[in-house]
Amino acid sequence: MGEKIICEMGVDMPIKTEEEGLISPPLAQRIAANCANTAAQLAFAPTTIETPMGLLCENFKTAFNLTLAAAIAGSRVKTACHPKAESAKAGR
């Protein structure tokens, strides 16, 4: 069995911006999901089976932060969630 890690992160997004106006939680989740998909394609495309999982996590978080900040000004990806944040788990 291969290496296992938990790639923990949090997403901060403003609830209102000058350009977008009010951002509802479902809209924020949809934007974050789209940005995460784009970030995954960017971060994981150049990897190989030998790429360390920790490096994959950091590359993903960097790409996710860039795509999210480009989508909504003031957004960012952090290494942990705010204690009062509502969780949204990725899964099938």
DOTORVO-294359 format. One record per atom (N, C-alpha, C): residue number from 1; x, y, z; atom name. Coordinates in Angstrom, 2 decimals, padded with zeros to 5 digits. Each point is the difference from the previous one (the first is absolute). Layout:
  seq        u        v        w  atom
  NUM        X        Y        Z    CA
...
//
This chain:
  seq        u        v        w  atom
    1   000.83  -001.17   000.00     N
    1  -000.83   001.17   000.00    CA
    1   000.89   001.25   000.00     C
    2  -000.47   001.02  -000.68     N
    2   000.79   001.22  -000.14    CA
    2  -000.08   000.94   001.18     C
    3   000.71   001.09  -000.14     N
    3   000.04   001.06   001.01    CA
    3  -001.39   000.64   000.15     C
    4  -000.37   000.31   001.24     N
    4  -001.28   000.67   000.25    CA
    4   000.26   001.29   000.76     C
    5  -000.69   001.05  -000.42     N
    5   000.06   001.28   000.72    CA
    5  -001.39   000.60   000.01     C
    6  -000.20   000.94   000.88     N
    6  -001.22   000.80   000.00    CA
    6   000.41   001.40  -000.46     C
    7  -000.60   000.43  -001.08     N
    7   000.31   001.32  -000.57    CA
    7  -001.06   000.97   000.52     C
    8   000.23   000.51   001.19     N
    8  -000.98   000.85   000.66    CA
    8   000.14   001.45  -000.47     C
    9  -001.17   000.63  -000.20     N
    9   000.02   001.41  -000.41    CA
    9  -001.34   000.63   000.31     C
   10   000.00   001.31   000.01     N
   10  -001.23   000.76   000.16    CA
   10  -000.11   001.01  -001.11     C
   11  -001.21   000.43  -000.29     N
   11  -000.25   000.99  -001.04    CA
   11  -000.66   001.21   000.64     C
   12   000.59   001.16  -000.16     N
   12  -000.60   001.26   000.43    CA
   12  -000.53   000.71  -001.23     C
   13  -001.26   000.42   000.06     N
   13  -000.59   000.74  -001.10    CA
   13  -000.88   001.11   000.60     C
   14   000.11   001.20  -000.53     N
   14  -000.85   001.08   000.53    CA
   14  -001.47  -000.29  -000.28     C
   15  -000.88   000.52   000.86     N
   15  -001.43  -000.21  -000.23    CA
   15  -000.58   001.08  -000.92     C
   16   000.80   001.04  -000.25     N
   16  -000.44   001.07  -000.91    CA
   16   001.23   000.65  -000.61     C
   17  -000.06   000.27  -001.31     N
   17   001.06   000.73  -000.67    CA
   17  -000.62   001.10  -000.85     C
   18   000.81   000.97  -000.38     N
   18  -000.51   001.08  -000.84    CA
   18  -000.41  -000.53  -001.38     C
   19   000.79  -000.93  -000.55     N
   19  -000.28  -000.53  -001.33    CA
   19  -001.16  -000.98  -000.01     C
   20  -000.01  -000.93   000.95     N
   20  -000.97  -001.09   000.02    CA
   20  -001.25   000.30   000.81     C
   21   000.07   000.96   000.92     N
   21  -001.12   000.23   000.92    CA
   21   000.01  -001.08   001.07     C
   22  -001.18  -000.36   000.50     N
   22  -000.11  -001.05   001.02    CA
   22   000.34  -001.36  -000.60     C
   23   000.73  -000.80   000.77     N
   23   000.37  -001.35  -000.43    CA
   23  -000.63  -000.97   000.98     C
   24  -001.00  -000.74  -000.45     N
   24  -000.68  -000.95   000.87    CA
   24   000.91  -001.21   000.26     C
   25  -000.22  -000.73   001.09     N
   25   000.81  -001.20   000.24    CA
   25  -000.05  -001.01  -001.15     C
   26  -001.17  -000.29  -000.60     N
   26   000.03  -000.94  -001.14    CA
   26   000.82   000.52  -001.18     C
   27  -000.07   001.30  -000.27     N
   27   000.81   000.56  -001.09    CA
   27   001.48  -000.07   000.35     C
   28   000.35   000.33   001.23     N
   28   001.40  -000.08   000.44    CA
   28   000.52  -001.43  -000.13     C
   29  -000.81  -000.98   000.37     N
   29   000.41  -001.40  -000.12    CA
   29   000.19  -000.40  -001.46     C
   30  -000.90   000.46  -000.87     N
   30   000.11  -000.32  -001.43    CA
   30   001.25   000.61  -000.60     C
   31   000.27   001.27   000.34     N
   31   001.21   000.66  -000.51    CA
   31   001.24  -000.72   000.51     C
   32   000.02  -000.32   001.30     N
   32   001.16  -000.70   000.58    CA
   32   000.20  -001.37  -000.64     C
   33  -001.09  -000.72  -000.27     N
   33   000.11  -001.31  -000.64    CA
   33   000.57   000.11  -001.41     C
   34  -000.49   000.98  -000.76     N
   34   000.52   000.20  -001.36    CA
   34   001.48   000.35   000.03     C
   35   000.39   000.87   000.94     N
   35   001.41   000.38   000.12    CA
   35   000.85  -001.19   000.45     C
   36  -000.55  -000.83   000.89     N
   36   000.73  -001.20   000.45    CA
   36   000.23  -000.96  -001.15     C
   37  -001.00  -000.17  -000.86     N
   37   000.16  -000.88  -001.16    CA
   37   001.08   000.52  -000.94     C
   38  -000.02   001.30  -000.26     N
   38   001.03   000.60  -000.85    CA
   38   001.37  -000.15   000.64     C
   39   000.09   000.26   001.29     N
   39   001.27  -000.11   000.72    CA
   39   000.54  -001.42  -000.04     C
   40  -000.88  -000.98   000.14     N
   40   000.43  -001.40  -000.05    CA
   40   000.60  -000.34  -001.36     C
   41  -000.64   000.47  -001.06     N
   41   000.53  -000.26  -001.34    CA
   41   001.38   000.63  -000.17     C
   42   000.15   001.23   000.49     N
   42   001.29   000.69  -000.11    CA
   42   001.08  -000.64   000.86     C
   43  -000.36  -000.34   001.22     N
   43   000.99  -000.50   000.95    CA
   43   000.41  -001.46  -000.25     C
   44  -000.95  -000.82  -000.44     N
   44   000.29  -001.43  -000.11    CA
   44   000.45  -000.44  -001.39     C
   45  -000.23   000.81  -001.01     N
   45   000.37  -000.39  -001.37    CA
   45   001.48  -000.35  -000.16     C
   46   000.92   000.78   000.56     N
   46   001.41  -000.31  -000.23    CA
   46   000.59  -001.04   000.96     C
   47  -000.81  -000.63   000.84     N
   47   000.54  -000.91   001.00    CA
   47   000.20  -001.41  -000.54     C
   48   000.77  -000.77   000.75     N
   48   000.21  -001.42  -000.32    CA
   48  -000.36  -000.81   001.24     C
   49   000.04  -001.30  -000.12     N
   49  -000.29  -000.89   001.12    CA
   49   001.00   000.19   001.14     C
   50   001.18   000.51  -000.31     N
   50   001.03   000.21   001.01    CA
   50  -000.13   001.34   000.73     C
   51  -000.87   000.88  -000.46     N
   51  -000.15   001.31   000.64    CA
   51  -000.51  -000.20   001.43     C
   52   000.69   000.55   000.99     N
   52  -000.44  -000.17   001.40    CA
   52  -001.38   000.62   000.23     C
   53  -000.81  -000.68   000.79     N
   53  -001.36   000.45   000.28    CA
   53   000.00   001.39   000.65     C
   54   000.93   000.27   000.88     N
   54   000.07   001.31   000.65    CA
   54   000.22   001.11  -001.01     C
   55   000.83  -000.26  -001.00     N
   55   000.24   000.99  -001.06    CA
   55  -001.25   000.20  -000.84     C
   56  -000.73  -001.08  -000.29     N
   56  -001.25   000.12  -000.73    CA
   56  -000.99   000.90   000.76     C
   57  -000.08  -000.21   001.29     N
   57  -000.90   000.81   000.83    CA
   57   000.38   001.47  -000.07     C
   58   001.27   000.31   000.18     N
   58   000.44   001.39  -000.03    CA
   58  -000.18   000.63  -001.38     C
   59   000.28  -000.76  -001.04     N
   59  -000.21   000.50  -001.36    CA
   59  -001.47   000.30  -000.26     C
   60  -000.87  -000.90   000.48     N
   60  -001.43   000.21  -000.16    CA
   60  -000.45   001.25   000.74     C
   61   000.42   000.15   001.26     N
   61  -000.41   001.17   000.77    CA
   61   000.47   001.30  -000.64     C
   62   001.21   000.00  -000.55     N
   62   000.51   001.20  -000.69    CA
   62  -000.84   000.32  -001.23     C
   63  -000.26  -001.01  -000.82     N
   63  -000.81   000.21  -001.21    CA
   63  -001.43   000.40   000.36     C
   64  -000.56  -000.62   001.03     N
   64  -001.35   000.32   000.45    CA
   64  -000.07   001.45   000.48     C
   65   001.00   000.42   000.76     N
   65   000.03   001.38   000.49    CA
   65   000.03   000.99  -001.17     C
   66   000.81  -000.27  -001.00     N
   66   000.09   000.89  -001.17    CA
   66  -001.30   000.06  -000.78     C
   67  -000.62  -001.15  -000.26     N
   67  -001.24  -000.01  -000.78    CA
   67  -001.15   000.63   000.78     C
   68  -000.06  -000.26   001.30     N
   68  -001.08   000.55   000.82    CA
   68   000.13   001.52   000.12     C
   69   001.21   000.48   000.24     N
   69   000.22   001.45   000.11    CA
   69  -000.32   000.71  -001.32     C
   70   000.25  -000.68  -001.12     N
   70  -000.33   000.58  -001.31    CA
   70  -001.51   000.03  -000.23     C
   71  -000.71  -000.95   000.56     N
   71  -001.45  -000.08  -000.19    CA
   71  -000.74   001.02   000.87     C
   72   000.38   000.11   001.25     N
   72  -000.65   000.92   000.95    CA
   72   001.07   000.72   000.79     C
   73   000.12   001.30  -000.21     N
   73   000.98   000.80   000.73    CA
   73  -000.22  -000.14   001.50     C
   74   001.08  -000.19   000.73     N
   74  -000.09  -000.14   001.45    CA
   74  -000.11  -001.44   000.47     C
   75  -000.12  -000.94  -000.93     N
   75  -000.06  -001.42   000.36    CA
   75   001.41  -000.53   000.20     C
   76   000.09  -001.05   000.82     N
   76   001.32  -000.63   000.19    CA
   76  -000.17  -001.41   000.54     C
   77   001.03  -000.79  -000.23     N
   77   000.07  -001.35   000.53    CA
   77   001.01   000.02   001.13     C
   78  -000.41  -000.53   001.15     N
   78   000.86  -000.01   001.18    CA
   78   000.32  -001.44   000.39     C
   79   000.94  -000.15   000.91     N
   79   000.39  -001.34   000.42    CA
   79  -000.99  -000.63   000.97     C
   80  -000.94   000.77   000.53     N
   80  -001.01  -000.54   000.91    CA
   80  -001.28   000.81  -000.11     C
   81  -001.09  -000.60   000.42     N
   81  -001.29   000.69   000.00    CA
   81  -000.14   000.86   001.25     C
   82  -000.76   001.06  -000.13     N
   82  -000.36   000.82   001.15    CA
   82  -000.90  -000.85   000.90     C
   83   000.18   000.08   001.31     N
   83  -000.80  -000.85   000.90    CA
   83  -001.52   000.15  -000.15     C
   84  -000.47   001.16  -000.45     N
   84  -001.44   000.21  -000.15    CA
   84  -000.51  -000.28  -001.42     C
   85   000.90  -000.41  -000.88     N
   85  -000.40  -000.25  -001.38    CA
   85  -000.88  -001.24  -000.11     C
   86  -000.94   000.06  -000.93     N
   86  -000.81  -001.17  -000.30    CA
   86   000.79  -000.92  -000.92     C
   87   000.03  -001.27   000.32     N
   87   000.76  -000.95  -000.81    CA
   87  -000.78  -000.44  -001.21     C
   88   000.72  -000.18  -001.09     N
   88  -000.53  -000.61  -001.21    CA
   88   001.00  -001.06  -000.41     C
   89  -000.39  -001.25   000.08     N
   89   000.92  -001.09  -000.31    CA
   89  -000.13  -000.41  -001.45     C
   90   001.13  -000.25  -000.62     N
   90   000.01  -000.49  -001.37    CA
   90  -000.18  -001.52   000.05     C
   91  -000.78  -000.51  -000.88     N
   91  -000.20  -001.45  -000.02    CA
   91  -000.99  -000.38  -001.07     C
   92  -000.24  -001.27  -000.11     N
   92  -000.94  -000.51  -001.01    CA
   92  -001.21  -000.55   000.68     C
//
